[in-house]
Amino acid sequence: LDAGSDFLSGVSGSGHVQTQWLQFDHDEFRRIYEGHVGVPFTTTKRPSESFTIGEDILSLYTQLEFAGDVGGRPYDFVTGLRYERTDLDIDGNLASIINVVPEGAEVLNEVLTPVTPVTLKSDYAIFLPNVNFKLDFTEDLVGRIAYSKTITRPSMQELRPNLEFKDLKQRGPYPVTAGNPDLKPLESDNLDLSVEWYYAEGSYASAGVFYKQVDNFIVSATTGEKFFDPSGNPIVDPVNGQVIQFAVTKPSNVETADVDGFEFAVQHMFGDTGFGTVVNATFVNTNAEYDVNSFDQGFALVGLSDSYNLVAFYENETYQVRLAYNYRDKFLQSTEQAGLAEPTFVDDYGQFDLSASYNLTENVSLTFEGINLTGEETLWHGRYSNHFLLAEESGPRYSIGVRAAF
């Protein structure tokens, strides 16, 4: 738009230079845009890529609780069953490619058919059981076992119904990205076992093991596919006359992975002094680790790593102070870099955090928080540790506040 345009003239302050938006009102922007341009906002640029998704979820849940004795020791048993049915209405705009034409020295520009609205439907239903059993071995020693089934739904972007032709080059590559409206959620069967020992007032030690089997992991796979012109002939590269095999990348539910590990925690209070400490750690393993020496690996679990926390605190009725050191081992963040099948790792990282509060009255307290007190930096690297990618140093962050209860 040129400088003399009256676009956004309906917004207060439009005649002044605006250097910062405090809040973006999407509905107001859409109204003004459509009033000025005269066409719907969602169809002005790349209309074939716009879509909306409606999701209706019906949930039913029942729970039973039991208590009694086993061998003279008390137990609690809680079981529940949740049923969820999800219905999806996916509205999109499809445009098929019918030709490519050169644009500039290297680029190919796609020629598309007129946009055609399309509505797709998808649904899935699943039962989600949950079982928890607790047994008091002694007055101070408690055992727990739990089983549950959980789900994680696919993202809206993964469900989109359209094709996107971008960055086509003369003589290739010819990438195409697509969504998959038929994606199902990830399903995880979870088993947890733990023992807890309450050895003193305010003090305990616990240890546990866990196992998760996760199905329907979503993986993007790329396959070669031809597209055809209105005469039924395959589309060719106008530069070399070769039939184009478009590289269509599409998400699918194809992988299963196991995750297991153990964790422990100790909280110890030093008598009635108000001083205490907490130590906890988690160690995880998976059969879907990334092998940096394999250059054709298509799937690996991201975000898994060992971690531990060391905490010292003091508290009484007037104020509380808590200093923590939080550590996380190196982990795989992504299996892709800018569309290439190259991994991104985050280096091991630890930081000190401090929090405190002071009770002015029974209902009002002052709070303070300091994050990353020593200004530790986060480092990213590629396939090997000497493949430096990024260093982020945000420095320490501090906040103060007032909390009131009425």
Residue pairs with C-beta under 8 A, 6 or more apart in sequence:
1 7
6 36
7 32
7 33
7 36
8 14
8 32
8 36
10 32
10 35
11 28
11 32
30 41
33 41
33 44
34 40
34 41
37 44
42 50
43 50
43 93
43 115
46 164
47 93
47 95
47 115
48 93
48 94
48 95
48 112
48 115
48 162
48 163
48 164
49 93
49 160
49 162
49 164
50 92
50 93
51 90
51 91
51 92
51 93
51 160
51 161
51 162
51 179
52 90
52 91
52 92
53 88
53 89
53 90
53 91
53 156
53 159
53 160
54 88
54 89
54 90
54 91
55 86
55 87
55 88
56 86
56 87
56 88
56 89
57 84
57 85
57 86
57 87
58 84
58 85
58 86
59 82
59 83
59 84
60 82
60 83
61 80
61 81
61 82
61 83
62 80
62 81
63 78
63 79
63 80
63 81
64 78
64 79
64 80
65 76
65 77
65 78
66 76
66 77
66 78
67 74
67 75
67 76
67 77
68 74
68 75
69 75
70 135
73 135
73 136
73 137
74 135
74 136
75 133
75 134
75 135
75 136
76 132
76 133
76 134
77 132
77 133
77 134
78 131
78 132
78 133
79 129
79 130
79 131
79 132
80 129
80 130
80 131
81 127
81 128
81 129
81 130
82 127
82 128
82 129
82 130
83 125
83 126
83 127
83 128
84 125
84 126
84 128
84 151
85 123
85 124
85 125
86 123
86 124
86 125
86 153
87 121
87 122
87 123
88 121
88 122
88 123
88 159
88 181
89 119
89 120
89 121
90 119
90 120
90 121
90 122
90 159
90 160
90 161
90 181
91 117
91 118
91 119
91 161
92 117
92 118
92 119
92 120
92 160
92 161
92 162
93 115
93 116
93 117
93 118
93 162
94 115
94 116
94 117
94 118
94 161
94 162
94 163
95 112
95 113
95 114
95 115
95 116
95 162
96 112
96 113
96 163
96 227
97 110
97 111
97 112
97 113
97 163
97 165
97 227
97 235
98 111
98 112
98 113
98 227
98 228
98 229
98 230
98 235
99 110
99 111
99 229
99 235
100 108
100 109
100 110
100 111
100 168
100 235
100 237
100 238
100 244
101 108
101 109
101 111
101 238
102 108
102 109
102 170
102 238
102 239
103 109
106 169
106 170
107 168
107 169
107 170
108 168
108 169
108 170
108 174
108 237
108 238
109 168
110 165
110 168
112 165
118 161
120 161
120 181
122 159
122 181
122 182
124 184
124 185
126 149
126 151
126 185
126 187
127 149
128 148
128 149
128 150
128 151
129 147
129 148
129 149
130 146
130 147
130 148
130 149
131 146
131 147
131 148
132 144
132 145
132 146
133 144
133 145
133 146
134 142
134 143
134 144
135 142
135 143
135 144
136 142
137 143
140 197
140 198
140 199
141 195
141 196
141 197
141 198
142 195
142 196
142 197
142 198
143 193
143 194
143 195
143 196
144 192
144 193
144 194
144 195
144 196
144 208
145 191
145 192
145 193
146 190
146 191
146 192
147 189
147 190
147 191
147 192
148 189
148 190
149 187
149 188
149 189
149 190
150 187
150 188
150 190
151 185
151 186
151 187
151 188
152 185
152 186
152 188
153 185
154 183
154 184
154 185
154 218
154 251
157 179
158 179
158 180
158 183
158 218
158 251
159 179
159 180
159 181
159 183
160 178
160 179
160 181
161 179
161 181
162 178
162 179
163 176
163 177
163 178
163 248
164 176
164 177
164 178
165 176
165 246
166 175
166 177
167 175
168 174
168 175
170 237
170 239
170 240
171 237
171 239
171 240
171 242
172 237
172 244
173 247
174 244
174 245
174 246
174 247
175 246
175 247
175 249
175 339
176 225
176 246
176 247
176 248
176 249
177 248
177 249
177 250
178 248
178 249
178 250
179 250
179 251
180 250
180 251
180 252
183 218
183 251
183 252
183 253
184 216
184 253
185 216
186 214
186 215
186 216
186 217
186 218
187 214
187 215
187 216
188 212
188 213
188 214
188 215
189 212
189 213
189 214
190 210
190 211
190 212
191 210
191 211
191 212
192 208
192 209
192 210
193 208
193 209
193 210
194 206
194 207
194 208
194 209
195 206
195 207
195 208
196 204
196 205
196 206
197 204
197 205
197 206
198 204
199 205
200 268
200 269
201 269
202 267
202 269
202 276
203 267
203 268
203 269
203 276
204 265
204 266
204 267
205 264
205 265
205 266
205 267
206 264
206 265
206 266
207 262
207 263
207 264
208 262
208 263
208 264
209 260
209 261
209 262
209 263
210 259
210 260
210 261
210 262
210 263
211 258
211 259
211 260
212 258
212 259
212 260
213 256
213 257
213 258
214 256
214 257
214 258
214 259
215 256
216 253
216 255
216 256
217 253
217 254
217 255
217 256
217 257
217 299
218 251
218 252
218 253
218 255
219 251
219 252
219 254
219 255
219 298
219 299
220 249
220 250
220 251
220 252
221 249
221 250
221 251
221 252
221 254
221 298
222 247
222 248
222 249
222 250
223 247
223 248
223 250
224 245
224 246
224 247
224 248
225 245
225 246
225 248
226 234
226 235
226 243
226 244
226 245
226 246
227 234
227 235
227 244
227 246
228 234
228 235
229 235
234 243
234 244
235 243
235 244
236 242
236 243
236 244
237 244
254 299
255 288
255 299
257 286
257 287
257 288
257 299
257 301
258 286
258 287
258 288
259 284
259 285
259 286
259 301
259 304
260 284
260 285
260 286
261 282
261 283
261 284
261 285
262 282
262 283
263 280
263 281
263 282
263 283
264 280
264 281
265 278
265 279
265 280
265 281
266 277
266 278
266 279
266 280
267 276
267 277
267 278
268 276
268 277
268 278
269 275
269 276
270 276
274 314
274 315
274 316
275 312
275 313
275 314
276 312
276 313
276 314
276 315
277 310
277 311
277 312
277 313
278 309
278 310
278 311
278 313
279 308
279 309
279 310
279 311
280 308
280 309
281 306
281 307
281 308
281 309
282 306
282 307
282 308
283 306
284 304
284 305
284 306
286 301
286 304
288 299
288 300
288 301
289 300
289 301
290 297
290 300
290 332
290 335
290 343
291 297
291 300
292 343
292 383
292 384
295 341
297 335
298 335
298 341
299 335
300 332
300 335
300 343
301 332
302 331
302 332
302 333
302 334
302 335
303 331
303 332
303 333
304 331
304 332
305 328
305 329
305 330
305 331
305 348
306 328
306 329
307 326
307 327
307 328
307 329
308 327
309 324
309 325
309 326
309 327
310 324
310 325
311 322
311 323
311 324
311 325
312 322
312 323
312 324
313 320
313 321
313 322
313 323
314 320
314 321
315 321
317 359
318 358
318 359
319 356
319 357
319 358
319 359
320 356
320 357
321 354
321 355
321 356
322 354
322 355
322 356
323 352
323 353
323 354
324 352
324 353
324 354
325 350
325 351
325 352
326 350
326 351
326 353
327 348
327 349
327 350
328 348
328 349
328 350
329 348
330 345
330 346
330 347
330 348
331 345
331 346
332 343
332 344
332 345
333 344
333 345
333 346
333 380
334 343
334 344
335 341
335 343
336 342
336 343
336 344
337 343
337 344
337 382
337 389
342 382
342 383
343 382
343 383
344 380
344 381
344 382
344 389
345 380
345 381
345 382
345 385
346 378
346 379
346 380
347 378
347 379
347 380
347 381
347 385
349 376
349 378
349 379
350 376
351 371
351 372
351 373
351 374
351 376
352 372
352 373
352 374
353 369
353 370
353 371
353 372
353 373
354 368
354 369
354 370
354 373
355 367
355 368
355 369
355 370
356 367
356 368
356 369
357 365
357 366
357 367
357 368
357 403
358 365
358 366
359 365
360 366
363 404
363 405
363 406
364 402
364 403
364 404
364 405
365 402
365 403
365 404
366 400
366 401
366 402
366 403
367 399
367 400
367 401
367 402
367 403
368 398
368 399
368 400
368 401
369 398
369 399
369 400
370 396
370 397
370 398
371 396
371 397
371 398
372 394
372 395
372 396
372 397
373 396
374 396
375 393
375 395
375 396
377 391
377 392
377 393
378 391
378 392
378 393
379 388
379 390
379 391
379 392
380 388
380 389
380 390
380 391
380 392
381 387
381 388
381 389
382 388
382 389
